[in-house]
């Protein structure tokens, strides 16, 4: 329950009220897992993100398959699919190196979950999608450039 | 409480594939409205998927995940009729859970 209490403290404004009601009714969603890492999700560059992770950019690995379009006509919806044959993979991180916040998503894979994830991300401009896979405690990389003809973060 | 998610969970050869479509604005906080005012950030930060009571995916999103997030993943096991649930939480503290029964993929 420590996590839940901390989470409550982290909530702000009106959300606090509703969250408190949930907690008192025992309806708290069971989010006793990895906390949302605000600092890491606010990293402005790959170097900053890697510093926060405490890692250097790993070598490209042929054991990660990264499927992204070569050209994205609409940067607001760029499909990304990652899979890997690396044994004992526990985590997949998806970065877009030119986005204002470089980390797009993080996936923690419990034992029994395949090293496979598909999602869609926004890209403000032509950039490199970098995927880091943690397997047996070690980081591996795959990266591909996506040419964006119309940015997905504009107003 | 957000709009209902569309979830499909189908098992084939001992692997269950889950596809989820969440309804969410996913505002980055960097976009300006017609009057030039910044639209505040409003996005899903965490997604937790369970098969019965076991966590099968624990994800965190940043602002770069597209509007109405799509997510697909696979886990070992799963039997027709068992439940897969997905819960998301956003940066305003809103949350939503939906669940489906696993079907057999033909």
Boltz contact constraints between the chains, C-beta under 6 A:
constraints:
  - contact:
      token1: [A, 11]
      token2: [B, 93]
      max_distance: 6.0
  - contact:
      token1: [A, 15]
      token2: [B, 92]
      max_distance: 6.0
  - contact:
      token1: [A, 15]
      token2: [B, 93]
      max_distance: 6.0
  - contact:
      token1: [A, 19]
      token2: [B, 93]
      max_distance: 6.0
  - contact:
      token1: [A, 29]
      token2: [B, 87]
      max_distance: 6.0
  - contact:
      token1: [A, 29]
      token2: [B, 95]
      max_distance: 6.0
  - contact:
      token1: [A, 33]
      token2: [B, 58]
      max_distance: 6.0
  - contact:
      token1: [A, 34]
      token2: [B, 58]
      max_distance: 6.0
  - contact:
      token1: [A, 36]
      token2: [B, 45]
      max_distance: 6.0
  - contact:
      token1: [A, 36]
      token2: [B, 46]
      max_distance: 6.0
  - contact:
      token1: [A, 36]
      token2: [B, 60]
      max_distance: 6.0
  - contact:
      token1: [A, 41]
      token2: [B, 62]
      max_distance: 6.0
  - contact:
      token1: [A, 77]
      token2: [B, 66]
      max_distance: 6.0
  - contact:
      token1: [A, 96]
      token2: [B, 64]
      max_distance: 6.0
  - contact:
      token1: [A, 99]
      token2: [B, 64]
      max_distance: 6.0
  - contact:
      token1: [A, 100]
      token2: [B, 30]
      max_distance: 6.0
  - contact:
      token1: [A, 101]
      token2: [B, 62]
      max_distance: 6.0
  - contact:
      token1: [A, 101]
      token2: [B, 63]
      max_distance: 6.0
  - contact:
      token1: [A, 103]
      token2: [B, 62]
      max_distance: 6.0
  - contact:
      token1: [A, 104]
      token2: [B, 62]
      max_distance: 6.0
  - contact:
      token1: [A, 104]
      token2: [B, 64]
      max_distance: 6.0
  - contact:
      token1: [A, 105]
      token2: [B, 61]
      max_distance: 6.0
  - contact:
      token1: [A, 105]
      token2: [B, 65]
      max_distance: 6.0
  - contact:
      token1: [A, 106]
      token2: [B, 60]
      max_distance: 6.0
  - contact:
      token1: [A, 107]
      token2: [B, 59]
      max_distance: 6.0
  - contact:
      token1: [A, 108]
      token2: [B, 58]
      max_distance: 6.0
  - contact:
      token1: [A, 110]
      token2: [B, 55]
      max_distance: 6.0
  - contact:
      token1: [A, 112]
      token2: [B, 75]
      max_distance: 6.0
  - contact:
      token1: [A, 112]
      token2: [B, 76]
      max_distance: 6.0
  - contact:
      token1: [A, 113]
      token2: [B, 56]
      max_distance: 6.0
  - contact:
      token1: [A, 113]
      token2: [B, 57]
      max_distance: 6.0
  - contact:
      token1: [A, 113]
      token2: [B, 75]
      max_distance: 6.0
  - contact:
      token1: [A, 114]
      token2: [B, 74]
      max_distance: 6.0
  - contact:
      token1: [A, 116]
      token2: [B, 74]
      max_distance: 6.0
  - contact:
      token1: [A, 117]
      token2: [B, 73]
      max_distance: 6.0
  - contact:
      token1: [A, 118]
      token2: [B, 72]
      max_distance: 6.0
  - contact:
      token1: [A, 119]
      token2: [B, 70]
      max_distance: 6.0
  - contact:
      token1: [A, 119]
      token2: [B, 71]
      max_distance: 6.0
  - contact:
      token1: [A, 120]
      token2: [B, 66]
      max_distance: 6.0
  - contact:
      token1: [A, 120]
      token2: [B, 70]
      max_distance: 6.0
  - contact:
      token1: [A, 121]
      token2: [B, 64]
      max_distance: 6.0
  - contact:
      token1: [A, 121]
      token2: [B, 65]
      max_distance: 6.0
  - contact:
      token1: [A, 121]
      token2: [B, 66]
      max_distance: 6.0
  - contact:
      token1: [A, 122]
      token2: [B, 64]
      max_distance: 6.0
  - contact:
      token1: [A, 122]
      token2: [B, 66]
      max_distance: 6.0
  - contact:
      token1: [A, 153]
      token2: [B, 28]
      max_distance: 6.0
  - contact:
      token1: [A, 155]
      token2: [B, 31]
      max_distance: 6.0
  - contact:
      token1: [A, 155]
      token2: [B, 32]
      max_distance: 6.0
